[in-house]
Amino acid sequence: MDFLSLAQKYKTPLYVYDLDRIKKQFLSFKNAFSGRKNLICYALKANSNLSVIHTLAKLESGADCVSIGEVRRAILAGVKKYRIIFSGVGKSDEEIYEALKLDILFLNVESSGELERIETIAKSLGKKARISIRVNPNIDAKTHPYISTGLHQNKFGVDKETALKLYLYAKKSSFLEPIGIHFHIGSQLSDLAPIAMSVEKIAEFARSLLALKIDLKFFDVGGGIGIAYDNENTIALYDYAQAILGALKGLDFTIICEPGRYIVGESGYLVTKVLYEKHTQEKRFVIVDGAMNDLMRPALYGARHRIKVYRQNHPQSDTQNQIPDTPMQAESLCDVVGPICESGDYLAKDVMLPPLRAGDLIVFENAGAYGFSMSSNYNTRKRAAEVGMEAGKDRLLKHRENFADMVNDELEILYGDTNGSD
Ligand SMILES: *Cc1c(COP(=O)(O)O)cnc(C)c1O
């Protein structure tokens, strides 16, 4: 990919998504389950750009949403309502109301309190709410503690005993229709064993529910399959699918998967521009124009993204941009940091990079998932532009924010007028 031209055309920091690769990832995922009735519900929170969702919707992807905002995005991007599911521990009354009115496939229920709210709201609408219950299998996913969700100490789902009570309650209710069972033990999973164990455990539980005449149709195995950011182990898609298909032998369920990172992670790049090199007595810093507000994963999870350097063609005679600090010839150890006023604001730590000059590019790979979607305006920084590459052509998917986007609402409240133009 010609990042130098893209950076010139769209400026930096910039997210670039390889849409062809996203399609390929989705289709290979879907194919792995082709022997069975399946519904792949792309987890929107990984990357919720409408064009990305639309690209997947055209391949008949469903959507796994964790807020009503994501449900609306999915619909706007062309995902069919009957392929949309709504998960999350803290759905508000307004969100439940809207989801039921929209008539999406089902809501994944995460507590008895939530089930009661759904029943009440369904009753007020004169509807029968389709639900699935998220069961917490109490299995250690062996991933980063912030993205591990399958242990009883985590806030997610309910234990088997509670789930049984909720299913029996829902079966009797005139306003609830339990049609699915769900689990999701964490994200960036690199070990198949915890997933395989969870599927078996939940499949056994599902059998006991069927025996109680609870008419489940969907078995939702969540998402979480990881990708290689650095040198991590990854789970082979084939093994993943086989473990799930094997555990569900003899059960006539539609399998639902909720992959996010696997679909979009490897297809995204964060393009940043070198502003300065800075050498302290102890360390070399490369300061770029992207920061933790653009890509939060390093600061939040200590994540490591592979990086590549693209140098501008500096003419030999050009001494203007020469870094005045100690001249270096070879690669040396450095941290790549952003302009934000936090010591946690780094994008890469202890990496070997050649000497760089202002204008050179540092590109962070595997930034397609939990990159832009986690970005913020911290330090009153504009969120980056997003660009898609398809069949060799680039196109803008989202404008870089401008100053007015950030302040107009406050300006209007303060002065009754908006003039925060860029
Ligand atoms: C975050 C999440 C996913 C997607 O996780 P990935 O690791 O990106 O595949 C799927 N399901 C639920 C319920 C989630 O919270």
The ligand as an SDF file (V2000), in Angstrom:
LIG
                    3D

 15 15  0  0  0  0  0  0  0  0999 V2000
  -16.4350   -7.6710   22.2190 C   0  0  0  0  0  0  0  0  0  0  0  0
  -17.3920   -8.7470   21.9860 C   0  0  0  0  0  0  0  0  0  0  0  0
  -17.2890   -9.5590   20.8490 C   0  0  0  0  0  0  0  0  0  0  0  0
  -16.1730   -9.4420   19.8410 C   0  0  0  0  0  0  0  0  0  0  0  0
  -14.9380   -9.7660   20.3650 O   0  0  0  0  0  0  0  0  0  0  0  0
  -13.6840   -9.9380   19.4120 P   0  0  0  0  0  0  0  0  0  0  0  0
  -12.5920  -10.2970   20.3420 O   0  0  0  0  0  0  0  0  0  0  0  0
  -13.4380   -8.6550   18.7320 O   0  0  0  0  0  0  0  0  0  0  0  0
  -13.9940  -11.0410   18.4540 O   0  0  0  0  0  0  0  0  0  0  0  0
  -18.2600  -10.5120   20.6460 C   0  0  0  0  0  0  0  0  0  0  0  0
  -19.2710  -10.6760   21.5190 N   0  0  0  0  0  0  0  0  0  0  0  0
  -19.4040   -9.9240   22.6290 C   0  0  0  0  0  0  0  0  0  0  0  0
  -20.5490  -10.1510   23.5360 C   0  0  0  0  0  0  0  0  0  0  0  0
  -18.4680   -8.9400   22.9000 C   0  0  0  0  0  0  0  0  0  0  0  0
  -18.5840   -8.2020   24.0040 O   0  0  0  0  0  0  0  0  0  0  0  0
  1  2  1  0
  2  3  1  0
  2 14  2  0
  3  4  1  0
  3 10  2  0
  4  5  1  0
  5  6  1  0
  6  7  2  0
  6  8  1  0
  6  9  1  0
 10 11  1  0
 11 12  2  0
 12 13  1  0
 12 14  1  0
 14 15  1  0
M  END
$$$$
